Amino acid sequence: MRDAGAGDGVGEAEAGSPGGPGPGPEVAAAKLLPFLAPGARADLQAAAARHVLALTGSGPGRALLAGQAALLRALAELASGRDAALALVNLAADSGLHEQLLTADPGLPARLLGRALDPQWPWAEEAAAALANLSREPAPCAALMAVLAAAEPGSPGLEQLVHALCTPGYNTRAPLHYLGPLLSNLSQRPAARAFLMDPDRCVVQRLLPLTQYPDSSVRRGGVVGTLRNCCFEHRHHQWLLGPEVDILPFLLLPLAGPEDFSEEEMERLPVDLQYLPPDKQREPDADIRKMLIEAIMLLTATAPGRQQIRDQGAYLILRELHRWEPQPDVQSTCEKLIQVLIGDEPERGMENLLEVQVPEDVEKQLQQLDRQEQEQLEREQQELAPELWGKRAAPT
């Protein structure tokens, strides 16, 4: 997540010292702390939070704030305005400061988690966004998982996180879309995947409808990323593809368009993908489309998985997607999956593609080919849409 609100904050900070240069950032930060205390006047708290947000608009300002434990705790506890919450989002977005943040305030992940899952907290979305930023890196992600694993019944834990994500109106003052990316980051940890795919908990099944959540690509992408990470566990593929979960239609439906298949082809598709309306739209976000394809690719790792995916007509949906797909990198990913589905089966002893041992020299050659392919795709994108590419490359 990019820095939130930092641009406006920097402008306000610069305009706040008309008489000449103001105090240095260390002095400014020290002077701000009393005004962020719970007992301070609301107008003074709001003004102090604006100044802190302004400091997060620069690298030196973020580095300064990240080492001040008392100020971090005050920001996490402050309820009087959104600027304090956005300052934490900006600090957490700087991965180079994560270690410093956790050293200054080891309790920060737990405090933010409590705020994000508090159904009455007005800035719960910002707390979730800060956690999503923090959990991108291994160390803070592990620290947060430790907090979740140690949670007692009734305390903020993975179960409550999933419940908040899947419950409309859980917090009427905050949409909580960023719980999706947070869960996706956490699902990189084996303990989180074990929780998500516990057959007795019915967690994955609750996430599946959110692959088509219409109101937020952030939530939708987070859920799809979570499902993709779960698909790395090949020992669970039979369960994921079986009737208890039936994940494949939920991965294919967002990739399907309004194509009119023949009766014979239609009968091969799962019921949910048959006779789609003429106004059916594909997933509009290219990154999400790519993650959906990657999840299906992971499910083809074993011979039974490949056969089941073939039997459910996945090729038909992917064929039409490949014809339609405007993004070269997504089209290339789709093409690789189609090749797996229509190609010959691997020789005996190599049926599980996730367990195949690739010689080191061959692996280096494949990595080089992947890099060359990616560079070629980027060149094609620049040639086809230079204006759009320039916008994507520009800092925001």
N, C-alpha and C positions, 0 to 999 in steps of 0.2 A: 504494500500500500504506500502510495507516495505521501510526502509530507502534507499534513492537513492544516490549512489555514496559515501556514508560515509566511506566505507572501504578504497577506494583509497585516500580520503581526509585525513584520519587519518595517513596513511603511509607518505604522503607528509609533514604533520605537524611535525611528529616525526623526519623526515630526515632534517628538516629545522633548527635545532639548534645543529650543530656539536660541538660547543665549550663548551657545558655544558647546564644546565637547562636554558630555556628561561624565559621570563617574565610570570607572572601569567596570567590566562585567563582574569581577569578584565582589566588589563593593556593592554593586547593584543587587546581586543575588542575595547577599547577606542582609541588605536592607529590606528586601521583599518578604523574607520569611515571616516576620511578625504579622504582616497583613494577610498571610495565607492561613493563619491559625483559626481554629473553629470559632473562637469568640470575637474575631474581628468584625467590624462593620461590613455589611454586604457590598456596599459600593467600593470600599477599599479593597476587599477581596477580589472583586471583579477587575479593578484597575491593576492590581498586582498580578493577577492571572494573565491579563493582556500583555504585560511586560515580560512575563516568563515565556509566553507563546512567541513573543518577538525574539527572545534569545534563542529559541529552538530553530529559528530561521537560518542560522549560520552554523557551520561546523564548530568553530571555537565556542560559541554559545552553548551548543549541545554538550560538548565535552566538559565544559565547566559545570553545567547543571547535573550531568550524570554522576558526578562524584559527591553530590551533596545529599546525604541520606535524609536529613530532616526535611529538606525541601521536597524531595520525591514523595515522602510519606504525606506531606501536606497536600501535594497535588492529587494523590490518589484518594485522599479523604474528602477533598473539597467538593461541596455539593452546590455551590452558589452560581456556577457558570460553566459553559461548555469550553471556554478557553483553556482551563486547567486540564481538562480531559484531552483536548487536542494537543496540548504540549506533551503529554505522555505518549500520544500516538507518534508524534514527530521524533521524540527521543528513542522510542522503540524501533522506529523505521531505520535508524542508523545502526547497522549490524556491528560496526566497529566499536560501539559503546555498550554492547550487551554485557560483556564481562564486568565493565565498570559499574553498570547499573545494578547488577546482581550483587556485586561486592559492597556497594554503598547501601543497598537495601535488599537483603536476601528474602525478605517477606513480600517483595513487590508482586511476584506472580500470584501468590495466594490472595493478596489484597485486591488485585485487579480481577481475579476470578470471582471473588465474592461480590464485587460490584457488578460484573457482567451478568451474573446469574441472580441478582437481586431484582425481583419483578417490579419493585417500586423505584429503582434507581434511574433518574432521568438521563444520565449519561452512560447507560449500560452499553450502548452501541460503541461508543468511543473506548470504553474499557475492553470490549471484545476486540476492537481493531488494534489496540495496543498489544493485546495478547497474541493476536494473529501475527503481528510484526515480530514480537519477541520470539515466538515459537518457530520461526523459520530457521533458526540456527540450532545446532545439536545441543549445546550446553543449556540454554534457557528452556528448550523444549523438554529436556530430561528433568530439569528442575520443576517444571510445571507438571509433568507426569508424576513426579514424586508426590506433589501436593494432591493430585487427583487420586493417586493410589492410596494415600493415607487418609482420605476423607471418610469420616464416620457416617452412618445412615443419617440422612437429614442435612448433612453438610454438602457444600458444593463439590461435586464429583462428576465423573464421566456420565453417569446415569442422568443427573440433573442437566448437564450440558446438552445431551441428546434430547431430553424432554423439552428444554427451552427452545432448541432449534426446530423441533418438529411440532410445536404447539402454537397455533396462530393466536396472537394477542397475549402471549405469555407476559410481556411487558407492554402495556398500552402506550408507554411514553418513548419506547425505543424499538426499532424493528428487529435488531439483533441479527442482521444479515451476516456480520463478520464472525459469527459463531461457525459458519460454514468453513471458511479458510482455516480457522483455528482447529477445527476437528480434522481437517485434511492434513495439517501439519502434524498434529498429534498422532495420526494414523500411520506415520512413518515409524513409530515406535512399536516393537513387537507386542508390548503389554496392551497398548491401545487396540491393536488389531485383534488380539485375543479376546478383549472385551466385546468389540464390535461383532465378532463372528461366533460368539458363544450361542449355540443353538437354543439354549434355555432362556435367553434374554430377548430375542426377537428385535434386535437393534437394527440390523441391516434392512430388514423389511420395512421399518418405519422411515428409513431414509429414502427408499426407492422412489416414492411419488415426487420427491423434491427435485428429481432430475429434470422435471418440466415446470418447476416453480416459476410463474410468469413475472413476478414483481421485482426480481433481483438476480442479475447474472452473478453477483458476488456470492449469494447463498447457493445458487445453482452450481456454480463452478466449484465451490468448496465441497459440496456433497459429491459431485462427480469425481473430484480428486480423491476423496475419501474412499469411494467405491473402487477406483482404480488401484489405490494402495492395497486394499483388501484382496484384490485379484492377484497380487504377488504371491499369496499363500496358496500354492498349487494343491496342497493336501485338502483344501476346502473347496476346490473347483466343483466337485461332484455335488456338494451341498448347495453351492451358489447357483448352479445351473439346474438343479433338481426342483421338484414341486414345492419344497419348503420355502425357497427364496424366489426362484424363477427370475433371475436377474436379467437374462438376455433381452426380453422385450423392453425393459426399462432403459437399457443401453441403446437399443436399436431405434426405438420410437422417436427420440429427438433427432436422429439422423435421417428419418424418413421424410419424403416429400409427398406431393399429391399424385404420384404416378399411378396410372391405371394398369395393373398387371392382368395377364390372362387368367382365366379361371384355374388352369392347372398350376400356374405360379402362385396364385392367391392361396390355394389350399395348402401350400408348403409353408406359409407364414404363420406365426402365432396369431391367435384370434385378435389380439389387440392391435395388430399391424395390418389387418385385412380391411379393405374397403374404406380407406381413410378419406376424409372429405376433400373436395377440390381446393379448399383454401388452407390445407395443412401446410404449415411452415416448418422448415428445419431450424434447428438450434442456430440463432443468429451469431453467437460468439465463436470465432474460429478456434480459440484456445480450448474451449469446452468441447467442441466437435472433435478436436484432436485427442483430448483425454478420453472421450467415449470410445474412440477407435482403439486407443492404446489399451483400455480395459478389456475390450473384446480380444485384442491380440494376446494379452496375458492369459485369457481363458482358453486359448488354442494351444497352450503349452503342452498339454497331454493329448494322447490319441483319442480317448473318450470325449474329451472336451471339444476337440476339432470336429469329431463326427456329430456330436450333438448340435453344434453351431451350424454345421452344414445342413443337418436335417431340418432345422428350423428356418431355413431360407435366408440366412443372413447375407449370403452372396447377392441376392436380388436387391436388398436395400443398399448394400455397399456398391453394387454396380451403378445404380442410379445416382448415388451420392458422388461417386467418382466422376460421372459425366457432368454433374452440376457444380462441384466444388470449385470456388474461385481462387482459393488460397493454395499456392503451389506446395507448401510444406504439409498442409493437411491432406492434399490430394496424394502426395507421395506416401504418407503414412497409410492412407486408405489402400493404395496400390499394394503395399507390402502385405497388408492383411489379406487382400484378395488372393495374392500369390500363395499364401499359406493355405487358404481354403481350397483352391483349385489345383494346387501342386500335388506331386506324389508324396506319399507318406515317407518319413525318414526310415533308414534301415534299422533293423533290430538292435536294441540296446540304446538307441538315441531318440526314443519316442517322446521323452519329456524334454522339451526344448529349453526349459529353465535349468536343467541339470547337466546339459551337455558341456563337457570340458573342451574349451577352445584353446588350441596351442597358442603360446604367447606371441609368436611371430604372426600368426594368422589374425589374432585379436588386434595387433597393432595395425595390420593392413586394413582391417575392417573399420577401425577407428579413423584412419586416414581417409578412407572412402567416404565415411559419414561426414567428416569435416568438409571434404571437397563437394559433396552433394549439398550440404547446407550453404556453403559459399555460393554455389551455382544458383540455388534457390533465391538467395538474397540478391544476387545480381539481376535475376529475372524480375524480381519484385521491383527493383529500382528502375529497370527499363520499362516495365508495364505501368507503374504508377509512381513516378518520381515525386509528385506533390504529396501523396499520402505517405510515402516512405519518409519524406522530410519531416512530416508532422510526427510520425512515430518516433523518429530519432531525436526530436527536440526535447530538451528537459522540460518537465512540467512542475 
